[in-house]
């Protein structure tokens, strides 16, 4: 996907945090999700490198060795139904001020080689209430026997499921929190 279909704010976030430089044998894309929950609540789920199963429906278990810091590795068990059972992932960036998380897949029994993703979380107002704009981008090798379009389609489908689940969990928590409307000036 390119940035042509996005508004100015989204284009700026994409330019600032989500521009990958794919090689010839790679594909790259970015996805956008608007969530009716405040940014602090959405970020509290996204930033948990050690607990992605809190909102990612295809993950059954995650184990992180040692302290949670840049370079930390997590072993993820994938639920059946996907063409994988495990993934080893490294935390590349965790910025609590800018709300940015970057992860690189470094191993596992799947076909996602040289996969790297960035997710950023930004405050916005939706229908007069605190909301969140979530952007997620990735770059990955195109596996032998697949096209760039097929590879991007597959990864985008997984990310869209994760983002929908993130929205569902966040919005459910926001209703429990009873976030107050923002006064319009």
LOMARMI-705768 format. One record per residue: y, z, x of N, C-alpha, C in turn; residue in one letter; residue number from 0. Coordinates in pm, whole numbers, plus 50000, padded with zeros to 5 digits. Each point is the difference from the previous one (the first is absolute). Last residue first. Example, Ala and Ser with C-alpha at 12.3 -4.5 7.8 and 13.67 -1.06 7.14 Angstrom:
2
+-------+-------+-------+-------+-------+-------+-------+-------+-------+------+-----+
:    nv :    nw :    nu :   cav :   caw :   cau :    cv :    cw :    cu : code : pos :
+-------+-------+-------+-------+-------+-------+-------+-------+-------+------+-----+
: 49775 : 50708 : 51285 : 50119 : 50006 : 50082 : 50109 : 50073 : 49923 :    S :   1 :
: 49428 : 49993 : 50029 : 50119 : 50000 : 49911 : 50120 : 50000 : 50090 :    A :   0 :
+-------+-------+-------+-------+-------+-------+-------+-------+-------+------+-----+
REM end
This chain:
185
+-------+-------+-------+-------+-------+-------+-------+-------+-------+------+-----+
:    nv :    nw :    nu :   cav :   caw :   cau :    cv :    cw :    cu : code : pos :
+-------+-------+-------+-------+-------+-------+-------+-------+-------+------+-----+
: 52283 : 52145 : 48624 : 50145 : 50011 : 50019 : 50066 : 49878 : 49943 :    X : 184 :
: 49516 : 50276 : 49893 : 50061 : 49871 : 50032 : 50151 : 50018 : 50010 :    X : 183 :
: 49585 : 50364 : 50078 : 50121 : 49969 : 49924 : 50058 : 49868 : 50048 :    X : 182 :
: 49475 : 50127 : 50012 : 50116 : 49997 : 50088 : 50121 : 49963 : 49915 :    X : 181 :
: 49543 : 50262 : 49815 : 50073 : 49874 : 50018 : 50115 : 50014 : 50098 :    X : 180 :
: 49562 : 50317 : 50053 : 50119 : 49985 : 49915 : 50067 : 49865 : 50021 :    X : 179 :
: 49466 : 50163 : 50057 : 50118 : 49959 : 50074 : 50115 : 49972 : 49903 :    X : 178 :
: 49523 : 50223 : 49969 : 50112 : 49981 : 49907 : 50131 : 49972 : 50072 :    X : 177 :
: 49518 : 50085 : 50143 : 50116 : 50057 : 50067 : 50124 : 49993 : 49912 :    X : 176 :
: 49593 : 49801 : 49862 : 49975 : 50144 : 50009 : 50120 : 50072 : 50059 :    X : 175 :
: 50013 : 49538 : 49991 : 50008 : 50048 : 49862 : 49978 : 50150 : 49998 :    X : 174 :
: 49941 : 49782 : 50409 : 50142 : 50007 : 49964 : 50018 : 50052 : 49858 :    X : 173 :
: 49562 : 49914 : 50166 : 50057 : 50121 : 50061 : 50147 : 50017 : 49961 :    X : 172 :
: 49789 : 49607 : 49859 : 49936 : 50113 : 49933 : 50057 : 50132 : 50054 :    X : 171 :
: 50132 : 49609 : 50213 : 50064 : 50011 : 49868 : 49941 : 50114 : 49919 :    X : 170 :
: 49806 : 49898 : 50421 : 50138 : 50050 : 50016 : 50067 : 50021 : 49866 :    X : 169 :
: 49567 : 49803 : 50007 : 49993 : 50140 : 50044 : 50141 : 50060 : 50008 :    X : 168 :
: 49971 : 49539 : 49894 : 49938 : 50082 : 49895 : 50000 : 50147 : 50037 :    X : 167 :
: 50152 : 49688 : 50325 : 50094 : 50014 : 49888 : 49942 : 50090 : 49891 :    X : 166 :
: 49719 : 49895 : 50357 : 50109 : 50085 : 50048 : 50101 : 50023 : 49888 :    X : 165 :
: 49661 : 49692 : 49914 : 49948 : 50136 : 49997 : 50106 : 50100 : 50048 :    X : 164 :
: 50105 : 49548 : 50031 : 49991 : 50037 : 49858 : 49950 : 50143 : 49987 :    X : 163 :
: 50006 : 49820 : 50431 : 50137 : 50027 : 49952 : 50000 : 50037 : 49852 :    X : 162 :
: 49586 : 49876 : 50200 : 50049 : 50125 : 50058 : 50139 : 50035 : 49947 :    X : 161 :
: 49819 : 49585 : 49875 : 49924 : 50109 : 49938 : 50049 : 50135 : 50050 :    X : 160 :
: 50183 : 49623 : 50206 : 50051 : 50014 : 49863 : 49925 : 50108 : 49924 :    X : 159 :
: 49848 : 49888 : 50431 : 50127 : 50074 : 50006 : 50057 : 50019 : 49860 :    X : 158 :
: 49608 : 49738 : 50038 : 49974 : 50141 : 50036 : 50128 : 50082 : 49998 :    X : 157 :
: 50046 : 49538 : 49932 : 49932 : 50061 : 49885 : 49969 : 50148 : 50028 :    X : 156 :
: 50180 : 49739 : 50351 : 50101 : 50030 : 49898 : 49938 : 50066 : 49877 :    X : 155 :
: 49711 : 49844 : 50338 : 50072 : 50119 : 50044 : 50107 : 50039 : 49898 :    X : 154 :
: 49756 : 49602 : 49910 : 49911 : 50117 : 50003 : 50076 : 50127 : 50036 :    X : 153 :
: 50233 : 49589 : 50021 : 49969 : 50034 : 49862 : 49914 : 50126 : 49993 :    X : 152 :
: 50093 : 49813 : 50423 : 50117 : 50068 : 49942 : 49971 : 50044 : 49857 :    X : 151 :
: 49667 : 49745 : 50208 : 50015 : 50129 : 50066 : 50116 : 50079 : 49941 :    X : 150 :
: 49930 : 49557 : 49852 : 49892 : 50088 : 49954 : 50014 : 50140 : 50058 :    X : 149 :
: 50304 : 49668 : 50151 : 50024 : 50035 : 49860 : 49894 : 50095 : 49947 :    X : 148 :
: 49948 : 49824 : 50436 : 50109 : 50097 : 49995 : 50025 : 50045 : 49856 :    X : 147 :
: 49509 : 49839 : 50084 : 50132 : 49941 : 50020 : 50104 : 50112 : 50002 :    X : 146 :
: 49453 : 50021 : 50150 : 50100 : 50023 : 49896 : 50129 : 49926 : 50034 :    X : 145 :
: 49618 : 50004 : 50292 : 49945 : 49959 : 49871 : 50094 : 50024 : 49883 :    X : 144 :
: 50067 : 50300 : 50422 : 49936 : 49869 : 50006 : 49936 : 49969 : 49866 :    X : 143 :
: 50415 : 50333 : 49991 : 49861 : 49995 : 50046 : 49945 : 49857 : 50001 :    X : 142 :
: 50509 : 50171 : 50079 : 49924 : 49928 : 49898 : 49856 : 49990 : 50050 :    X : 141 :
: 50360 : 50400 : 50136 : 49932 : 49877 : 50040 : 49933 : 49937 : 49878 :    X : 140 :
: 50437 : 50305 : 49925 : 49857 : 50011 : 50028 : 49946 : 49865 : 50047 :    X : 139 :
: 50462 : 50329 : 49816 : 49961 : 49882 : 50076 : 49854 : 50021 : 50038 :    X : 138 :
: 50383 : 50220 : 49611 : 49884 : 50001 : 50089 : 49995 : 49870 : 50079 :    X : 137 :
: 50318 : 50361 : 49636 : 49979 : 49871 : 50066 : 49880 : 50013 : 50093 :    X : 136 :
: 50285 : 50259 : 49559 : 49890 : 50005 : 50095 : 49977 : 49859 : 50055 :    X : 135 :
: 50379 : 50333 : 49701 : 49970 : 49871 : 50062 : 49883 : 50021 : 50095 :    X : 134 :
: 50263 : 50266 : 49559 : 49900 : 50005 : 50106 : 49976 : 49857 : 50048 :    X : 133 :
: 50379 : 50314 : 49705 : 49962 : 49865 : 50038 : 49904 : 50013 : 50117 :    X : 132 :
: 50149 : 50367 : 49597 : 49966 : 49967 : 50137 : 49963 : 49853 : 50011 :    X : 131 :
: 50309 : 50375 : 49659 : 49882 : 49916 : 50017 : 49982 : 49968 : 50148 :    X : 130 :
: 50301 : 50329 : 49615 : 49961 : 49973 : 50138 : 49871 : 49920 : 50005 :    X : 129 :
: 50306 : 49930 : 49571 : 49923 : 50109 : 50061 : 49966 : 49965 : 50145 :    X : 128 :
: 50223 : 49707 : 49671 : 50079 : 50121 : 50010 : 49929 : 50119 : 50062 :    X : 127 :
: 49795 : 49558 : 49962 : 50035 : 50050 : 49866 : 50070 : 50135 : 50005 :    X : 126 :
: 49868 : 49907 : 50453 : 49932 : 49919 : 49899 : 50028 : 50063 : 49864 :    X : 125 :
: 50181 : 50008 : 50551 : 50014 : 50055 : 49866 : 49935 : 49902 : 49902 :    X : 124 :
: 49890 : 50117 : 50546 : 50072 : 49912 : 49909 : 50011 : 50070 : 49866 :    X : 123 :
: 49819 : 50077 : 50564 : 50046 : 50048 : 49869 : 50070 : 49889 : 49922 :    X : 122 :
: 49590 : 49925 : 50363 : 50146 : 50005 : 49990 : 50043 : 50048 : 49862 :    X : 121 :
: 49569 : 49914 : 50393 : 50028 : 50060 : 49871 : 50151 : 50024 : 49992 :    X : 120 :
: 49594 : 49692 : 50298 : 50127 : 50074 : 49998 : 50034 : 50036 : 49856 :    X : 119 :
: 49569 : 49817 : 50347 : 50042 : 50033 : 49865 : 50128 : 50080 : 50012 :    X : 118 :
: 49664 : 49649 : 50314 : 50116 : 50087 : 49993 : 50029 : 50024 : 49853 :    X : 117 :
: 49552 : 49812 : 50333 : 50082 : 50005 : 49879 : 50116 : 50097 : 50018 :    X : 116 :
: 49572 : 49684 : 50262 : 50107 : 50098 : 50015 : 50084 : 49998 : 49874 :    X : 115 :
: 49510 : 49786 : 50242 : 50076 : 50032 : 49879 : 50101 : 50109 : 50032 :    X : 114 :
: 49637 : 49750 : 50264 : 50142 : 50002 : 50037 : 50090 : 50020 : 49878 :    X : 113 :
: 49544 : 49892 : 49823 : 50026 : 50016 : 50143 : 50150 : 49987 : 50027 :    X : 112 :
: 49639 : 50057 : 49580 : 50145 : 50008 : 50022 : 50028 : 50033 : 50146 :    X : 111 :
: 49563 : 49966 : 49762 : 50048 : 49878 : 50065 : 50151 : 50002 : 50026 :    X : 110 :
: 49615 : 50422 : 49991 : 50067 : 49908 : 49908 : 50054 : 49882 : 50079 :    X : 109 :
: 49809 : 50472 : 50122 : 49904 : 49895 : 49967 : 50056 : 49906 : 49893 :    X : 108 :
: 50269 : 50299 : 50403 : 49936 : 50011 : 49870 : 49909 : 49882 : 49975 :    X : 107 :
: 50485 : 50123 : 50312 : 49855 : 49988 : 49997 : 49946 : 50012 : 49860 :    X : 106 :
: 50469 : 50018 : 50119 : 49948 : 49981 : 50136 : 49848 : 49988 : 50004 :    X : 105 :
: 50482 : 49959 : 49669 : 49854 : 50014 : 49995 : 49947 : 49966 : 50139 :    X : 104 :
: 50497 : 50203 : 49863 : 49928 : 49887 : 50058 : 49851 : 50030 : 49990 :    X : 103 :
: 50508 : 50171 : 49762 : 49860 : 50025 : 50034 : 49941 : 49872 : 50057 :    X : 102 :
: 50502 : 50268 : 49845 : 49934 : 49881 : 50051 : 49861 : 50038 : 50049 :    X : 101 :
: 50452 : 50189 : 49681 : 49868 : 50027 : 50053 : 49940 : 49867 : 50046 :    X : 100 :
: 50509 : 50240 : 49832 : 49923 : 49884 : 50046 : 49868 : 50047 : 50061 :    X :  99 :
: 50450 : 50223 : 49830 : 49887 : 49981 : 49909 : 49924 : 49871 : 50032 :    X :  98 :
: 50384 : 50227 : 50232 : 50014 : 49865 : 49943 : 49891 : 49968 : 49897 :    X :  97 :
: 49994 : 50427 : 50210 : 50141 : 49979 : 49967 : 50021 : 49866 : 49930 :    X :  96 :
: 49570 : 50136 : 50171 : 50035 : 50072 : 49878 : 50146 : 49982 : 49961 :    X :  95 :
: 49627 : 49712 : 50286 : 50142 : 50035 : 50008 : 50040 : 50065 : 49867 :    X :  94 :
: 49565 : 49814 : 50305 : 50021 : 50089 : 49886 : 50141 : 50055 : 50012 :    X :  93 :
: 49641 : 49602 : 50241 : 50134 : 50051 : 49975 : 49998 : 50088 : 49877 :    X :  92 :
: 49594 : 49832 : 50191 : 50094 : 49935 : 50092 : 50140 : 50058 : 49988 :    X :  91 :
: 49457 : 50142 : 49896 : 50137 : 50021 : 49954 : 50096 : 49945 : 50105 :    X :  90 :
: 49481 : 49830 : 49912 : 50089 : 50077 : 50088 : 50139 : 50008 : 49937 :    X :  89 :
: 49444 : 49915 : 49834 : 50141 : 49963 : 49993 : 50085 : 50094 : 50085 :    X :  88 :
: 49471 : 49808 : 49839 : 50065 : 50090 : 50095 : 50144 : 49954 : 50013 :    X :  87 :
: 49585 : 49945 : 49608 : 50115 : 49943 : 50070 : 50056 : 50108 : 50092 :    X :  86 :
: 49526 : 49864 : 49661 : 50082 : 50087 : 50083 : 50117 : 49923 : 50060 :    X :  85 :
: 49697 : 49798 : 49692 : 49968 : 50140 : 49969 : 50086 : 50097 : 50080 :    X :  84 :
: 50011 : 49449 : 49783 : 50018 : 50093 : 50112 : 49949 : 50137 : 49957 :    X :  83 :
: 50104 : 49600 : 49707 : 49916 : 49955 : 50113 : 50023 : 50084 : 50125 :    X :  82 :
: 50036 : 50190 : 49483 : 50079 : 49920 : 50095 : 49909 : 49957 : 50115 :    X :  81 :
: 49819 : 50264 : 49666 : 50063 : 49893 : 49924 : 50089 : 49914 : 50086 :    X :  80 :
: 49893 : 50541 : 50075 : 49919 : 49879 : 49986 : 50071 : 49899 : 49910 :    X :  79 :
: 50295 : 50343 : 50283 : 49909 : 50004 : 49886 : 49924 : 49868 : 49991 :    X :  78 :
: 50184 : 50202 : 50470 : 50042 : 49913 : 49891 : 49895 : 50007 : 49889 :    X :  77 :
: 50182 : 50330 : 50426 : 49882 : 49949 : 49931 : 50048 : 49924 : 49877 :    X :  76 :
: 50252 : 50130 : 50489 : 50006 : 49987 : 49856 : 49867 : 49946 : 49950 :    X :  75 :
: 50251 : 50253 : 50446 : 49878 : 49930 : 49960 : 49997 : 50003 : 49848 :    X :  74 :
: 50426 : 50044 : 50374 : 49929 : 50048 : 49882 : 49879 : 49910 : 49978 :    X :  73 :
: 50372 : 50150 : 50427 : 49903 : 49911 : 49938 : 49942 : 50065 : 49877 :    X :  72 :
: 50491 : 50039 : 50311 : 49884 : 50064 : 49936 : 49911 : 49895 : 49936 :    X :  71 :
: 50431 : 49909 : 50207 : 49880 : 49977 : 50078 : 49876 : 50066 : 49942 :    X :  70 :
: 50458 : 50212 : 49879 : 49989 : 49859 : 50036 : 49881 : 49983 : 50093 :    X :  69 :
: 49937 : 50419 : 49708 : 50111 : 49952 : 50082 : 49978 : 49852 : 50029 :    X :  68 :
: 49750 : 50463 : 49785 : 50053 : 49878 : 49939 : 50124 : 49958 : 50078 :    X :  67 :
: 49576 : 50287 : 50212 : 50127 : 50010 : 49930 : 50042 : 49864 : 49945 :    X :  66 :
: 49474 : 50051 : 50082 : 50119 : 50055 : 50066 : 50122 : 50004 : 49911 :    X :  65 :
: 49640 : 49671 : 49833 : 49972 : 50093 : 50109 : 50133 : 50048 : 50060 :    X :  64 :
: 49854 : 49812 : 49490 : 50091 : 49984 : 50113 : 49964 : 50105 : 50104 :    X :  63 :
: 49766 : 49747 : 49537 : 49994 : 50108 : 50099 : 50093 : 49964 : 50116 :    X :  62 :
: 49869 : 49859 : 49446 : 50079 : 49974 : 50121 : 49991 : 50122 : 50090 :    X :  61 :
: 49765 : 49737 : 49518 : 50013 : 50113 : 50091 : 50080 : 49959 : 50122 :    X :  60 :
: 49938 : 49713 : 49617 : 49928 : 50116 : 49950 : 50018 : 50123 : 50088 :    X :  59 :
: 50277 : 49516 : 49862 : 49964 : 50092 : 50108 : 49932 : 50123 : 49941 :    X :  58 :
: 50200 : 49631 : 49750 : 49881 : 49951 : 50068 : 49952 : 50092 : 50113 :    X :  57 :
: 50407 : 50067 : 49716 : 49876 : 50013 : 49923 : 49873 : 49955 : 50073 :    X :  56 :
: 50481 : 50234 : 50145 : 49932 : 49873 : 50027 : 49860 : 50004 : 49937 :    X :  55 :
: 50307 : 50378 : 49992 : 50044 : 49893 : 49911 : 49930 : 49867 : 50024 :    X :  54 :
: 49874 : 50411 : 50216 : 50081 : 50060 : 49893 : 50052 : 49893 : 49904 :    X :  53 :
: 49758 : 49917 : 50416 : 49924 : 49997 : 49875 : 50074 : 50066 : 49884 :    X :  52 :
: 50152 : 49996 : 50463 : 50034 : 49879 : 49924 : 49927 : 49992 : 49866 :    X :  51 :
: 50093 : 50366 : 50378 : 49945 : 50007 : 49865 : 50034 : 49875 : 49918 :    X :  50 :
: 50143 : 50086 : 50461 : 49873 : 50072 : 49999 : 49935 : 50006 : 49862 :    X :  49 :
: 50431 : 49810 : 50079 : 49906 : 49918 : 50076 : 49860 : 50061 : 49995 :    X :  48 :
: 50441 : 50075 : 49712 : 49876 : 50074 : 50030 : 49896 : 49906 : 50062 :    X :  47 :
: 50441 : 49871 : 49820 : 50004 : 50051 : 50138 : 49871 : 50071 : 50043 :    X :  46 :
: 50078 : 49827 : 49547 : 49988 : 49892 : 50098 : 49984 : 50056 : 50141 :    X :  45 :
: 50087 : 50301 : 49634 : 49866 : 49941 : 49994 : 49979 : 49899 : 50112 :    X :  44 :
: 50421 : 50203 : 49952 : 49905 : 50109 : 50027 : 49855 : 49952 : 49992 :    X :  43 :
: 50361 : 49709 : 49884 : 49982 : 50014 : 50145 : 49899 : 50109 : 50032 :    X :  42 :
: 50125 : 49942 : 49549 : 49922 : 49885 : 50046 : 49970 : 50014 : 50149 :    X :  41 :
: 50285 : 50325 : 49818 : 49867 : 50015 : 49946 : 49908 : 49886 : 50047 :    X :  40 :
: 50458 : 49992 : 50113 : 49934 : 50111 : 50070 : 49857 : 50017 : 49953 :    X :  39 :
: 50284 : 49675 : 49787 : 49951 : 49959 : 50131 : 49927 : 50114 : 50072 :    X :  38 :
: 50010 : 49981 : 49456 : 50095 : 50014 : 50111 : 49935 : 49975 : 50136 :    X :  37 :
: 49840 : 49745 : 49552 : 49984 : 50136 : 50054 : 50095 : 50011 : 50119 :    X :  36 :
: 49833 : 49588 : 49741 : 50085 : 50090 : 49922 : 49972 : 50145 : 50038 :    X :  35 :
: 49952 : 49514 : 50284 : 49927 : 50114 : 49944 : 50099 : 50094 : 49933 :    X :  34 :
: 49917 : 49464 : 50209 : 50102 : 50093 : 49950 : 49926 : 50111 : 49925 :    X :  33 :
: 49848 : 49628 : 50404 : 49966 : 50077 : 49879 : 50115 : 50093 : 49967 :    X :  32 :
: 49841 : 49538 : 50338 : 50102 : 50093 : 49951 : 49948 : 50070 : 49875 :    X :  31 :
: 49812 : 49709 : 50478 : 49993 : 50024 : 49857 : 50101 : 50108 : 49964 :    X :  30 :
: 49867 : 49609 : 50422 : 50052 : 50130 : 49958 : 50001 : 50007 : 49850 :    X :  29 :
: 49743 : 49713 : 50453 : 50066 : 50000 : 49870 : 50061 : 50137 : 49976 :    X :  28 :
: 49691 : 49647 : 50370 : 50087 : 50116 : 49980 : 50066 : 49987 : 49863 :    X :  27 :
: 49575 : 49786 : 50361 : 50085 : 49988 : 49882 : 50077 : 50131 : 49985 :    X :  26 :
: 49743 : 49707 : 50438 : 50026 : 50119 : 49919 : 50076 : 49964 : 49873 :    X :  25 :
: 49882 : 49725 : 50404 : 49877 : 50034 : 49928 : 50016 : 50124 : 49912 :    X :  24 :
: 50368 : 49834 : 50268 : 49949 : 49885 : 49926 : 49876 : 50034 : 49916 :    X :  23 :
: 50319 : 50407 : 50093 : 49956 : 49892 : 50089 : 49938 : 49891 : 49913 :    X :  22 :
: 50386 : 50362 : 49830 : 49859 : 49960 : 50003 : 49975 : 49886 : 50099 :    X :  21 :
: 50367 : 50389 : 49931 : 49997 : 49868 : 50064 : 49855 : 49956 : 50012 :    X :  20 :
: 50298 : 50346 : 49650 : 49892 : 49986 : 50096 : 50011 : 49861 : 50061 :    X :  19 :
: 50335 : 50345 : 49710 : 49982 : 49866 : 50055 : 49893 : 50002 : 50109 :    X :  18 :
: 50196 : 50377 : 49717 : 49876 : 49932 : 49961 : 49983 : 49859 : 50054 :    X :  17 :
: 50387 : 50342 : 50026 : 49875 : 50072 : 50026 : 49873 : 49916 : 49990 :    X :  16 :
: 50476 : 49838 : 49946 : 50009 : 50116 : 50089 : 49864 : 50056 : 50041 :    X :  15 :
: 50050 : 49635 : 49685 : 50052 : 49957 : 50130 : 49994 : 50116 : 50100 :    X :  14 :
: 49886 : 50096 : 49556 : 49899 : 49912 : 50060 : 50044 : 49960 : 50140 :    X :  13 :
: 50306 : 50243 : 49745 : 49889 : 50085 : 50043 : 49891 : 49917 : 50067 :    X :  12 :
: 50355 : 49760 : 49814 : 50048 : 50079 : 50114 : 49889 : 50092 : 50053 :    X :  11 :
: 49922 : 49749 : 49606 : 50004 : 49912 : 50117 : 50042 : 50076 : 50125 :    X :  10 :
: 50016 : 50227 : 49587 : 49862 : 49978 : 50042 : 49995 : 49913 : 50125 :    X :   9 :
: 50419 : 50063 : 49803 : 49952 : 50126 : 50057 : 49858 : 49983 : 50052 :    X :   8 :
: 50196 : 49629 : 49770 : 50062 : 50028 : 50130 : 49949 : 50126 : 50067 :    X :   7 :
: 49666 : 49763 : 49654 : 50143 : 50029 : 49995 : 50050 : 50039 : 50140 :    X :   6 :
: 49574 : 49660 : 49925 : 50038 : 50140 : 49995 : 50151 : 50017 : 49995 :    X :   5 :
: 49705 : 49591 : 50061 : 49997 : 50050 : 49864 : 50048 : 50143 : 49984 :    X :   4 :
: 49970 : 49765 : 50433 : 50091 : 49929 : 49910 : 50004 : 50057 : 49859 :    X :   3 :
: 49734 : 50117 : 50419 : 50101 : 50091 : 49945 : 50092 : 49933 : 49897 :    X :   2 :
: 49467 : 49866 : 50092 : 50124 : 50004 : 50077 : 50103 : 50084 : 49927 :    X :   1 :
: 49426 : 49975 : 50038 : 50117 : 50000 : 49915 : 50123 : 50000 : 50089 :    X :   0 :
+-------+-------+-------+-------+-------+-------+-------+-------+-------+------+-----+
REM end
